[in-house]
């Protein structure tokens, strides 16, 4: 997927929306931003066909999963990343089944949230490996399961296969070690890997290494 041209940010806290908007502008300066503080407004904006939806769970107007499910129904083409304070596996399973493309905690580092946004916008999924296995209900989302790795993830994986540490990978790629750590976490989630060696083996099976 190319860079998103329209991004919908849904959160009832203005400061959170501002923070996410700043990240979107940094990643995709030309993207049009739509902002909603409740589910009904978010549903109305979703009908304008955004490429990427960043959704909170605790907004007025609907129960968490029901609200997100309606967002997906109104914007079936959009990639959807849930940015939440919840860490409940049951909710994550319900969201995955509904068809979201990623789930990231609000308490994650800014680098991890940015990486999650870039991964989901680029066609990947960002969520724990045990949640990745949940079958999705949304046909569009189900078709996305075959999406492979981003270019940056491939770079990180190749250097991992050479036995390099996060610090060494960061030096080679010109990025911070924390950013490398985020990419490694994404690789584990996308590949369903349990450790670095397992990720490298699965990368070889995909022909990435």
C-alpha positions as CSV (number, residue, x, y, z in Angstrom):
1,X,0.0,0.0,0.0
2,X,1.2,3.5,-0.8
3,X,1.2,6.3,1.8
4,X,-2.3,7.0,3.1
5,X,-4.0,10.1,1.7
6,X,-6.7,10.3,4.3
7,X,-6.3,9.3,8.0
8,X,-9.2,9.2,10.5
9,X,-8.1,9.7,14.2
10,X,-10.7,8.6,16.8
11,X,-10.2,9.4,20.5
12,X,-12.2,11.3,23.0
13,X,-9.1,13.0,24.5
14,X,-8.0,16.0,22.5
15,X,-4.4,15.7,23.6
16,X,-4.2,12.1,22.4
17,X,-5.7,13.1,19.1
18,X,-3.1,15.9,18.8
19,X,-0.3,13.5,19.6
20,X,-1.5,11.0,17.0
21,X,-2.0,13.7,14.5
22,X,1.6,14.9,15.0
23,X,2.9,11.4,14.3
24,X,0.7,11.1,11.2
25,X,2.0,14.5,9.9
26,X,5.6,13.3,10.5
27,X,5.1,10.1,8.7
28,X,2.8,11.3,5.9
29,X,2.9,15.1,5.6
30,X,0.4,15.3,2.7
31,X,-2.3,13.1,4.4
32,X,-5.7,14.7,5.1
33,X,-6.6,14.4,8.7
34,X,-10.1,13.7,10.1
35,X,-10.6,13.8,13.8
36,X,-13.5,12.4,15.9
37,X,-14.1,12.4,19.7
38,X,-17.1,10.0,19.7
39,X,-18.2,6.9,17.8
40,X,-21.1,8.5,15.9
41,X,-18.8,11.2,14.5
42,X,-16.2,8.6,13.7
43,X,-18.8,6.6,11.8
44,X,-19.8,9.6,9.8
45,X,-16.1,10.4,8.9
46,X,-15.5,6.7,8.1
47,X,-18.0,7.0,5.3
48,X,-15.5,9.4,3.6
49,X,-13.3,6.4,2.8
50,X,-10.1,7.0,4.8
51,X,-7.1,4.8,4.0
52,X,-6.1,4.5,7.7
53,X,-8.2,4.6,10.9
54,X,-6.6,5.0,14.3
55,X,-9.3,4.1,16.8
56,X,-9.7,4.3,20.6
57,X,-12.0,1.9,22.4
58,X,-13.4,4.1,25.2
59,X,-15.3,6.7,23.2
60,X,-19.0,7.8,23.8
61,X,-21.7,6.5,21.6
62,X,-21.2,2.7,21.6
63,X,-19.6,-0.2,23.4
64,X,-15.9,-0.6,22.5
65,X,-15.9,-3.5,20.1
66,X,-19.3,-2.7,18.7
67,X,-18.1,0.8,17.9
68,X,-15.0,-0.4,16.1
69,X,-17.0,-3.0,14.3
70,X,-19.2,-0.3,12.9
71,X,-16.2,1.7,11.9
72,X,-14.9,-1.2,9.9
73,X,-18.3,-1.6,8.3
74,X,-18.4,2.1,7.3
75,X,-14.8,2.0,6.0
76,X,-14.3,-1.5,4.6
77,X,-11.2,-0.5,2.6
78,X,-9.4,1.2,5.5
79,X,-6.5,-0.2,7.5
80,X,-7.4,-0.1,11.2
81,X,-5.1,0.3,14.1
82,X,-6.6,0.3,17.6
83,X,-4.7,2.6,20.0
84,X,-5.9,1.6,23.5
85,X,-5.2,1.6,27.2
86,X,-6.8,-1.9,27.5
87,X,-4.6,-5.0,27.8
88,X,-7.5,-7.5,28.1
89,X,-6.9,-10.5,25.8
90,X,-10.6,-11.1,25.5
91,X,-11.1,-7.7,24.0
92,X,-8.1,-8.1,21.7
93,X,-9.5,-11.4,20.5
94,X,-12.8,-9.8,19.7
95,X,-11.1,-7.0,17.9
96,X,-9.0,-9.3,15.8
97,X,-12.1,-11.4,15.0
98,X,-13.9,-8.2,13.9
99,X,-11.1,-7.5,11.4
100,X,-8.8,-4.8,12.9
101,X,-5.2,-4.8,11.5
102,X,-3.4,-3.9,14.7
103,X,-3.6,-3.2,18.4
104,X,-1.1,-1.1,20.3
105,X,-1.1,0.2,23.9
106,X,-1.2,3.9,24.6
107,X,1.6,3.2,27.1
108,X,3.9,2.0,24.4
109,X,6.9,4.2,23.5
110,X,6.3,6.8,20.8
111,X,8.7,4.9,18.5
112,X,6.6,1.7,18.9
113,X,3.3,3.5,18.2
114,X,4.8,5.1,15.2
115,X,6.2,1.8,14.0
116,X,2.8,0.2,14.5
117,X,1.1,2.9,12.5
118,X,3.6,2.5,9.6
119,X,3.3,-1.3,9.7
120,X,-0.5,-1.3,9.5
121,X,-0.6,1.4,6.9
122,X,1.9,-0.5,4.8
123,X,-0.2,-3.7,4.8
124,X,1.0,-5.6,7.9
125,X,-0.6,-6.6,11.2
126,X,0.6,-5.4,14.6
127,X,-0.6,-7.5,17.5
128,X,0.6,-10.3,19.8
129,X,1.3,-13.6,18.1
130,X,-1.4,-15.5,20.0
131,X,-3.9,-12.9,18.8
132,X,-2.7,-13.1,15.2
133,X,-4.0,-16.6,14.9
134,X,-7.6,-15.5,15.5
135,X,-9.7,-15.8,12.2
136,X,-11.2,-12.5,11.1
137,X,-14.7,-11.8,10.1
138,X,-14.2,-9.0,7.7
139,X,-13.6,-10.3,4.2
140,X,-11.2,-7.5,3.3
141,X,-9.2,-8.0,6.4
142,X,-9.0,-11.8,5.8
143,X,-7.5,-11.2,2.4
144,X,-4.7,-9.2,4.0
145,X,-3.4,-12.2,5.9
146,X,-1.1,-13.0,2.9
147,X,0.7,-9.6,3.2
148,X,4.4,-10.1,3.9
149,X,7.1,-7.8,5.4
150,X,7.9,-4.2,4.8
151,X,11.2,-3.2,3.3
152,X,12.5,-2.0,6.7
153,X,11.4,-5.2,8.4
154,X,13.3,-7.2,5.7
155,X,16.4,-5.1,6.4
156,X,16.2,-5.7,10.1
157,X,15.6,-9.4,9.6
158,X,18.6,-9.8,7.3
159,X,20.9,-8.2,9.8
160,X,19.4,-10.3,12.6
161,X,20.3,-13.4,10.5
162,X,23.9,-12.1,10.5
163,X,23.8,-12.3,14.3
164,X,23.9,-8.6,14.8
165,X,22.5,-7.0,18.0
166,X,19.9,-4.2,18.0
167,X,22.6,-1.6,18.6
168,X,24.6,-2.9,15.6
169,X,21.5,-3.1,13.4
170,X,20.6,0.5,14.4
171,X,24.1,1.7,13.5
172,X,23.9,0.0,10.1
173,X,20.5,1.3,9.3
174,X,20.9,4.7,10.9
175,X,18.0,4.3,13.3
176,X,17.8,4.3,17.1
177,X,18.1,0.9,19.0
178,X,14.6,1.5,20.4
179,X,13.3,1.7,16.9
180,X,15.1,-1.5,16.0
181,X,13.5,-3.1,19.1
182,X,10.1,-2.1,17.8
183,X,10.8,-3.6,14.4
184,X,12.0,-6.8,16.0
185,X,8.7,-7.0,18.1
186,X,6.7,-6.4,14.9
187,X,8.7,-9.2,13.1
188,X,7.9,-11.6,16.0
189,X,4.2,-10.7,15.7
190,X,3.9,-10.8,11.9
191,X,5.9,-14.1,11.6
192,X,4.5,-15.7,14.7
193,X,8.0,-16.2,15.9
194,X,9.0,-17.0,19.5
195,X,12.6,-15.7,19.3
196,X,15.2,-14.2,16.9
197,X,16.3,-17.6,15.6
198,X,12.8,-18.6,14.9
199,X,12.1,-15.3,13.1
200,X,15.2,-15.9,10.9
201,X,14.1,-19.4,10.0
202,X,10.6,-18.2,9.1
203,X,12.2,-15.3,7.1
204,X,14.2,-17.9,5.1
205,X,11.0,-19.8,4.3
206,X,9.5,-16.6,2.9
207,X,12.6,-16.0,0.8
208,X,13.4,-12.8,2.6
209,X,16.8,-14.0,3.8
